[in-house]
Amino acid sequence: MQDGKQTNGDGKLHQSFVSTLNAELSILVLGNTETTNSSSSSGYAQSKVHAGQQLEITKSDMVYVSNVLNSPKFLNILRAYGLPVDSGRFIFGREVDLDDLGKRLDIDEKLAVHISISEQYWYETYGITKPNG
């Protein structure tokens, strides 16, 4: 690596090093490499599974970030800067996956036959604005 004249005349050693680091960072951050790089052995099903895993990691990261931003310690920092944080919260915009929502509705409807599900649950889960009054 230091000399490189004898073994890296064409720069492939450094290209290989960069590719390896990129793959490792993808795994560290995203949990996989299939959604960013394509390998010769990967297929649609494998990519789909990896995309699902990546989505779960992203959701987990969003929960973590939301918890940090809404923590009393961070809100005190914002308050010290004179920001009006007492009546607010940090939230992520909600993206709706219709396939997941359809599956969830099927389960919820079957459960509702056997157990009582609160009205608030239906409004929150399905993103419906609760009417006033």
C-alpha positions as CSV (number, residue, x, y, z in Angstrom):
1,M,0.0,0.0,0.0
2,Q,2.8,2.4,0.8
3,D,5.0,1.8,-2.3
4,G,2.4,0.6,-4.8
5,K,4.8,0.9,-7.7
6,Q,5.4,-2.8,-8.0
7,T,1.9,-4.1,-7.1
8,N,-0.4,-1.2,-7.9
9,G,0.8,0.2,-11.2
10,D,-2.7,0.3,-12.6
11,G,-4.4,1.6,-9.5
12,K,-6.6,-1.6,-9.0
13,L,-5.4,-2.0,-5.4
14,H,-6.8,1.3,-4.4
15,Q,-10.0,0.8,-6.4
16,S,-10.5,-2.5,-4.6
17,F,-9.8,-0.9,-1.3
18,V,-12.4,1.8,-2.0
19,S,-15.0,-0.7,-3.1
20,T,-14.4,-2.8,0.0
21,L,-14.8,0.2,2.3
22,N,-18.0,1.3,0.4
23,A,-19.5,-2.2,0.8
24,E,-18.6,-2.3,4.5
25,L,-20.1,1.2,5.1
26,S,-23.3,0.2,3.3
27,I,-23.6,-2.8,5.6
28,L,-22.9,-0.7,8.7
29,V,-25.4,2.0,7.8
30,L,-28.0,0.2,5.7
31,G,-27.6,-3.3,6.9
32,N,-26.9,-4.6,3.4
33,T,-25.3,-3.9,0.1
34,E,-28.0,-5.2,-2.2
35,T,-30.0,-2.0,-2.4
36,T,-26.9,0.1,-3.4
37,N,-24.7,-2.4,-5.3
38,S,-25.6,-5.3,-7.5
39,S,-23.7,-8.6,-7.2
40,S,-23.7,-11.3,-9.8
41,S,-25.5,-13.7,-7.5
42,S,-28.3,-11.4,-6.4
43,G,-31.7,-11.5,-7.8
44,Y,-35.0,-9.7,-7.4
45,A,-36.1,-11.8,-4.4
46,Q,-32.9,-11.2,-2.5
47,S,-33.0,-7.5,-3.2
48,K,-36.6,-7.3,-2.1
49,V,-35.7,-9.0,1.2
50,H,-32.7,-6.7,1.7
51,A,-34.9,-3.6,0.9
52,G,-37.3,-4.8,3.6
53,Q,-34.5,-5.2,6.1
54,Q,-33.2,-1.7,5.2
55,L,-36.7,-0.3,5.8
56,E,-36.8,-1.8,9.2
57,I,-33.4,-0.3,10.1
58,T,-34.6,3.1,8.8
59,K,-37.8,2.9,10.9
60,S,-35.7,2.0,13.9
61,D,-33.3,4.9,13.2
62,M,-36.3,7.3,12.9
63,V,-37.6,6.2,16.3
64,Y,-34.2,6.7,17.8
65,V,-33.8,10.2,16.3
66,S,-37.3,11.2,17.3
67,N,-36.6,10.1,20.9
68,V,-33.4,12.1,21.0
69,L,-35.0,15.2,19.5
70,N,-37.9,15.0,22.0
71,S,-35.8,14.2,25.0
72,P,-35.9,16.7,27.9
73,K,-32.1,17.3,27.6
74,F,-32.3,18.3,23.9
75,L,-35.5,20.4,24.5
76,N,-33.7,22.2,27.3
77,I,-30.8,23.1,24.9
78,L,-33.4,24.5,22.4
79,R,-35.1,26.3,25.2
80,A,-31.8,27.9,26.3
81,Y,-31.5,29.3,22.7
82,G,-34.9,31.0,23.3
83,L,-36.9,28.6,21.1
84,P,-40.6,28.0,22.1
85,V,-40.5,24.2,22.6
86,D,-43.0,23.7,25.4
87,S,-46.0,23.1,23.1
88,G,-44.3,21.2,20.3
89,R,-42.8,17.9,19.3
90,F,-40.5,16.6,16.6
91,I,-42.3,14.1,14.3
92,F,-41.5,12.5,11.0
93,G,-44.0,12.8,8.2
94,R,-45.8,9.6,7.7
95,E,-45.4,7.7,4.4
96,V,-48.1,5.2,3.7
97,D,-47.3,1.8,2.2
98,L,-50.6,0.6,0.8
99,D,-49.6,-3.1,0.7
100,D,-48.7,-3.0,4.4
101,L,-51.8,-1.0,5.3
102,G,-54.0,-3.5,3.5
103,K,-52.4,-6.4,5.3
104,R,-52.8,-4.6,8.6
105,L,-56.5,-3.8,7.9
106,D,-57.2,-7.5,7.2
107,I,-55.6,-8.4,10.6
108,D,-57.3,-5.6,12.4
109,E,-60.8,-6.4,11.0
110,K,-60.4,-10.1,12.1
111,L,-59.2,-9.0,15.6
112,A,-62.0,-6.5,16.0
113,V,-64.5,-9.4,15.8
114,H,-62.9,-10.9,18.9
115,I,-61.6,-8.0,20.9
116,S,-62.5,-4.3,21.4
117,I,-60.1,-2.0,19.6
118,S,-60.2,1.7,20.6
119,E,-61.5,4.3,18.3
120,Q,-58.2,6.2,18.7
121,Y,-56.3,3.2,17.3
122,W,-58.2,3.3,14.0
123,Y,-57.6,7.0,13.6
124,E,-53.9,6.8,14.4
125,T,-53.1,3.6,12.5
126,Y,-54.9,4.6,9.3
127,G,-54.0,8.3,9.4
128,I,-57.5,9.5,9.5
129,T,-58.2,12.9,11.0
130,K,-60.6,12.6,13.9
131,P,-63.7,14.8,13.5
132,N,-64.3,17.6,16.0
133,G,-67.1,17.1,18.4
